């Protein structure tokens, strides 16, 4: 399987970005799709997740609730993370994860920098 993120970049505080994660060579609907982020010297933390198509439950970390929106397009086998009202504390490398049972795949990460 391949997991490829895109959409990161430099944005001013208060701005928005949309990250995309394309997953290939998996049965997409069976996988829980999650976004994590990790900064230098920090532990990787869960940002948002969508469970498989049977339950389709979406969850968010407290720090991003009300600002980030997680969604997926099964036809395109893509998940999105719409990030609004960004702050410098959101600066991190964002990783996409696809998980199903013992199967666990990660992308290479896409960096997000929020700075004036």
C-alpha positions in Angstrom: 0.0 0.0 0.0 1.0 3.6 -0.6 0.0 6.6 1.5 0.8 10.0 0.1 0.0 13.3 1.8 0.0 16.7 0.2 -1.2 20.3 0.8 1.1 21.5 3.5 2.9 24.8 3.3 3.4 28.2 4.9 0.3 30.1 6.1 -0.3 33.2 8.2 -2.0 32.9 11.6 -5.7 32.8 11.1 -5.3 31.2 7.6 -6.4 27.9 6.2 -5.0 24.9 4.5 -6.4 21.7 3.2 -4.3 18.5 3.4 -5.0 15.5 1.2 -4.0 11.9 1.6 -4.3 9.4 -1.2 -4.2 5.7 -0.4 -3.6 3.1 -3.0 -3.6 -0.7 -3.1 -5.9 -1.2 -0.2 -9.7 -1.8 0.3 -10.2 1.8 1.3 -13.5 1.5 3.0 -12.2 -1.1 5.5 -9.5 1.2 6.9 -9.6 3.7 9.7 -8.0 6.8 8.4 -6.2 9.2 10.8 -4.2 12.3 10.8 -1.3 12.8 13.2 1.1 15.6 13.7 4.6 15.7 15.1 6.9 18.6 15.8 10.6 18.6 16.5 11.3 17.1 19.8 7.6 16.3 20.4 5.7 13.0 20.4 3.4 12.2 17.5 -0.2 13.1 18.4 -3.5 12.2 16.9 -5.3 15.1 15.3 -8.4 13.5 13.7 -9.7 10.1 12.6 -12.5 8.5 10.5 -13.4 4.9 11.2 -14.2 2.5 8.4 -17.4 2.7 6.3 -19.4 0.5 8.7 -19.4 3.0 11.5 -18.0 6.2 9.8 -17.3 7.9 13.1 -15.2 11.0 13.1 -13.2 12.2 16.1 -10.9 15.2 16.8 -8.3 16.1 19.3 -9.5 18.8 21.7 -6.9 21.3 20.4 -8.5 21.3 16.9 -12.2 20.8 17.5 -14.2 23.5 15.8 -11.3 24.4 13.5 -10.4 21.3 11.6 -12.7 19.1 9.5 -11.9 15.6 8.5 -13.6 14.0 5.5 -13.1 11.3 3.0 -14.0 10.5 -0.6 -14.2 6.7 -1.2 -14.3 7.0 -5.0 -11.0 8.9 -4.9 -9.6 6.9 -2.0 -8.6 10.1 -0.4 -9.0 11.7 3.0 -8.9 15.4 3.6 -8.1 17.6 6.6 -9.5 21.1 6.2 -7.7 23.3 8.7 -9.0 26.8 9.6 -8.1 29.5 12.1 -4.6 28.2 12.1 -2.2 29.3 14.9 1.6 28.9 15.3 0.9 26.0 17.7 -0.4 24.1 14.7 3.0 24.2 13.1 4.1 20.5 12.7 4.6 17.8 10.2 1.3 16.2 9.5 1.1 12.4 8.8 -1.7 10.3 7.3 -2.2 6.8 8.7 -4.3 3.9 7.3 -5.0 1.1 9.7 -7.0 -2.2 9.5 -6.3 -4.9 12.0 -2.6 -5.6 12.0 -2.1 -3.6 8.8 -0.7 -0.1 9.5 0.5 2.3 6.8 2.0 5.7 7.1 2.7 8.5 4.6 5.9 10.5 4.5 4.3 13.6 6.1 3.6 17.1 4.8 4.9 20.1 6.7 2.7 22.9 7.9 4.2 26.2 9.1 2.0 28.9 10.6 3.9 32.1 10.9 3.6 35.8 10.3 
